[in-house]
Structure formats: C-alpha cells, structure tokens
Amino acid sequence: MTGASRRWWTLNAATHAHDLQAFLDMTKKAISDYLPVYKWDPEPDVPSHLYTYKWKQYYTIENSKITAAYRKSVMNHNRNVKVKTVKHGLKLTWKAKKGKHKQQLPVITYKQSKLTVNGRVLTKYKRNRVGAPTVPEKTKGTNTAYLEFQTSFWIKLAIAVSLLGQFAAVVWGLLWRGGSFKKREEKKA
C-alpha cells in the first residue's frame, strides 16, 4: 500500500471514530480561509504604471508573512492549551505554572468575537497580526477561556427577511396553483 492510499484509509477510518478529534488533528489546514484585516497592516504606495506588478509582489510578501504568523499562532501553538467545542463556541483551558503571566490562545478573534477569560469578559486585549489574542492568566492553576461569535443584528434581520420571503413565495405559489386548478375544473364542468 502506498503512502497516499494509507493516509486515505487512515483519514477514512478517523471519520467513523466516536471521537472526531483525531480526524480534525489529521486534516489541519496550513492557512485559514478567512483572517481579519487590521488597520495597521501596511498598504503599498503604487504608481499607476507598476500597479499590477507591485500589487502582486506586495500580496505575495504579505501572504507569506500572514501564513507564517498563522502557523506560529494557531497550527504550532503551545500544546498546553486544550481547545474543546461547546454549545456556543469554544472552550480553552490551560494550566499556569507561574503567576501573572500572559498566554497567547491558538484561536482567531474577529470584531464580533466575545472572549471571556476566567469569568471576566475582555473588551480590550492584544492581538497579533492574524487575530490570535494574548490574555492575562490567573496566578497559578487552571485557566478557562470561552470564545463566542456574536452575530450582528443586521445578519439576523437579513436571515429573517429571507426566510419570510421564502415562506411567502411558497404560500403564494400554493394559493395561485389552487386558484388556477379551480378555474380549470370550472371550465371542464
């Protein structure tokens, strides 16, 4: 059996396991699909005659920096931090050996993220280039952080309008079809 087919069989077996953590560990991506953009990311000053070349060069350099930061912060994070999914987001736990230090968490935060560390909601915290937060930890012992994504009001409103529109279209279609069916029956009689 070749290496590629062995890997496929291992991945396939992991998808049928009771605990899917092994599958998630095997299929880690080297770069996230979406990372936040911060205002402090530099943008090049590009003259118009070099626009395409310079932008391509700029984005190649920036993407390599972002990929390296993502790998360091999330992919190759300190294994001391355990990440578990819970009903409304992620639960992160780690043990502090020394007092009053800071811990970088192996997750990405966005504008709508709600981060609670040791029972206290953090409104301001340091983030690196890709959005991985650095948070204060307790003096010693187990620390717990919860990360939730809060959907904004306009997204909820857009979903509600979309669902109502679909429901109205189905009702209208049923009423229209029922009305035209009655007209056909009346014409036959």
Secondary structure by P-SEA (a helix, b strand, c coil): ccaaaaaaaaaaaaaacccaaaaaaacccccccbbbbccccccccccccaaaaaaaaaaaaaaaaaaaaaaaccccccccbbbbbcccbbbbbbbbcccbbbbbbcccccccbbbbcccccccbbbbcccbbbbbbbccccbbbbbbbbbbcaaaaaaaaaaaaaaaaaaaaaaaaaaaaaaaaaaaac
